[in-house]
């Protein structure tokens, strides 16, 4: 079975532009999360969606938005790009939600965004 | 709020030896999960092992084991019989039972296995 897929693999944008990153979860997984990983740091949580509804949001400005589609794929949008948005953007999918603390997240290969 | 602290930016280990990567955490959630991920230079996060806060026994997965000391709020990863392919970044992470299920990550430890 295919794992989590993300597109594009690499992206170069200039300051002020807008970008859309895409993620397809593992078949059967209904939850998708987005993380930003700046070079030399651990990933930081941005958004979590389950059944097309936003279930959590990290400490990111409103320039960041996301959505989940009926087929459970997801898009992350970033407007008015800043140099500091340069990072590896990771998407993770998981099967469960609800009352389970154990919620293993399977990560995709990431999209490396460079803002010039 | 949850916090993960990894105090070892880098570690060296000889091939075939064991190594311990440190992780301490802080949370107010009554139940929580602790995870370790491996990130090779390719960038993908690879799940290694999970420990639930109410699990009585330390988790083990092949050469990986998690030394869980709840009173000390530590969740150290032990890799036995290190292999050259173990060279990578290792991240400790956690989630909780209040609010979101998203993971909070530490800053990572870079492990280098020497022949």
Boltz contact constraints between the chains, C-beta under 6 A:
constraints:
  - contact:
      token1: [A, 33]
      token2: [B, 102]
      max_distance: 6.0
  - contact:
      token1: [A, 42]
      token2: [B, 91]
      max_distance: 6.0
  - contact:
      token1: [A, 42]
      token2: [B, 105]
      max_distance: 6.0
  - contact:
      token1: [A, 42]
      token2: [B, 106]
      max_distance: 6.0
  - contact:
      token1: [A, 42]
      token2: [B, 107]
      max_distance: 6.0
  - contact:
      token1: [A, 42]
      token2: [B, 108]
      max_distance: 6.0
  - contact:
      token1: [A, 43]
      token2: [B, 105]
      max_distance: 6.0
  - contact:
      token1: [A, 45]
      token2: [B, 102]
      max_distance: 6.0
  - contact:
      token1: [A, 48]
      token2: [B, 100]
      max_distance: 6.0
  - contact:
      token1: [A, 48]
      token2: [B, 102]
      max_distance: 6.0
  - contact:
      token1: [A, 56]
      token2: [B, 100]
      max_distance: 6.0
  - contact:
      token1: [A, 56]
      token2: [B, 102]
      max_distance: 6.0
  - contact:
      token1: [A, 88]
      token2: [B, 43]
      max_distance: 6.0
  - contact:
      token1: [A, 101]
      token2: [B, 31]
      max_distance: 6.0
  - contact:
      token1: [A, 101]
      token2: [B, 33]
      max_distance: 6.0
  - contact:
      token1: [A, 101]
      token2: [B, 97]
      max_distance: 6.0
  - contact:
      token1: [A, 102]
      token2: [B, 33]
      max_distance: 6.0
  - contact:
      token1: [A, 102]
      token2: [B, 52]
      max_distance: 6.0
  - contact:
      token1: [A, 103]
      token2: [B, 101]
      max_distance: 6.0
  - contact:
      token1: [A, 104]
      token2: [B, 47]
      max_distance: 6.0
  - contact:
      token1: [A, 107]
      token2: [B, 44]
      max_distance: 6.0
  - contact:
      token1: [A, 107]
      token2: [B, 45]
      max_distance: 6.0
  - contact:
      token1: [A, 109]
      token2: [B, 44]
      max_distance: 6.0
  - contact:
      token1: [A, 110]
      token2: [B, 43]
      max_distance: 6.0
